[in-house]
Amino acid sequence: MNKTEVIVVLKVELVYYDDLSEKEKETQPDNGCGKEYARYIKISNAGQTLMILSDAIEPEDATFNRDLRSVIDAVKLAYVQGIKDGKKLRR
């Protein structure tokens, strides 16, 4: 690996609705109190959004089998991306 090469790693942020791009805002669920009032976990790598999780869910749907299933997917995604980034560092 060249000493000047920069490896961009996975970024996980807790953001507000206003922090999302217009395109990202359009795809968010409007459950609970409304998407404008929700908080979001935004997962990105090298400036590309990989996944956005929202807490705009109805209380009766807040189970890992329903609306929170995406948390499991996010952990798996982070693991796979970490393996890819680790391989880049080994070069």
C-alpha positions in Angstrom: 0.0 0.0 0.0 1.3 3.4 -0.9 1.9 5.6 2.2 -0.1 8.4 0.7 -3.1 6.1 0.0 -6.1 6.8 2.3 -8.5 4.0 3.2 -12.0 5.3 3.9 -13.7 3.1 6.4 -17.3 2.5 7.4 -19.0 5.5 9.0 -22.0 5.2 11.3 -23.8 8.4 12.3 -26.9 9.3 14.3 -28.6 12.0 12.3 -31.7 14.1 12.1 -34.1 14.2 9.2 -32.7 17.5 8.0 -29.2 15.9 7.7 -30.5 13.5 5.0 -30.3 14.2 1.3 -33.6 15.0 -0.5 -33.4 11.5 -2.2 -32.9 9.9 1.2 -35.8 11.8 2.8 -38.1 10.5 0.1 -37.5 6.9 1.0 -38.0 7.2 4.8 -41.0 5.7 6.6 -43.7 8.0 7.9 -44.8 6.0 10.9 -45.0 7.0 14.5 -44.9 10.7 15.1 -43.7 11.4 11.5 -40.4 11.1 9.6 -39.5 14.7 10.3 -39.3 14.0 14.0 -37.5 10.7 13.8 -33.8 10.0 14.3 -31.8 8.0 11.8 -28.7 5.8 11.9 -26.9 6.4 8.6 -24.3 3.9 7.5 -22.0 5.0 4.7 -18.6 4.1 3.2 -16.5 6.3 1.0 -19.3 8.9 0.8 -21.9 6.3 -0.4 -24.9 5.7 1.8 -25.2 1.9 2.4 -28.2 1.9 4.8 -30.4 4.2 6.8 -32.3 3.0 9.8 -35.2 5.0 11.2 -36.9 5.0 14.7 -40.2 6.1 13.1 -41.9 2.9 14.0 -45.2 2.1 15.6 -44.7 0.7 19.2 -46.5 -2.6 18.4 -44.1 -3.2 15.5 -40.9 -2.5 17.5 -39.6 -6.1 17.5 -36.5 -7.7 15.9 -38.9 -9.8 13.7 -40.6 -6.7 12.3 -39.3 -3.1 12.0 -36.1 -3.7 14.0 -35.0 -6.5 11.7 -32.9 -4.0 9.8 -30.7 -3.7 12.9 -29.5 -7.2 12.3 -28.9 -6.5 8.6 -26.9 -3.4 9.6 -24.6 -5.4 11.9 -24.0 -8.0 9.1 -23.4 -5.2 6.6 -20.9 -3.5 8.9 -19.1 -6.9 9.4 -18.8 -7.5 5.6 -17.6 -4.0 5.0 -15.1 -4.3 7.7 -13.6 -7.4 6.1 -13.4 -5.6 2.8 -11.7 -2.6 4.4 -9.3 -4.9 6.3 -8.2 -6.6 3.1 -7.4 -3.2 1.6 -5.2 -2.4 4.6 -3.3 -5.6 4.2 -2.2 -4.8 0.6 
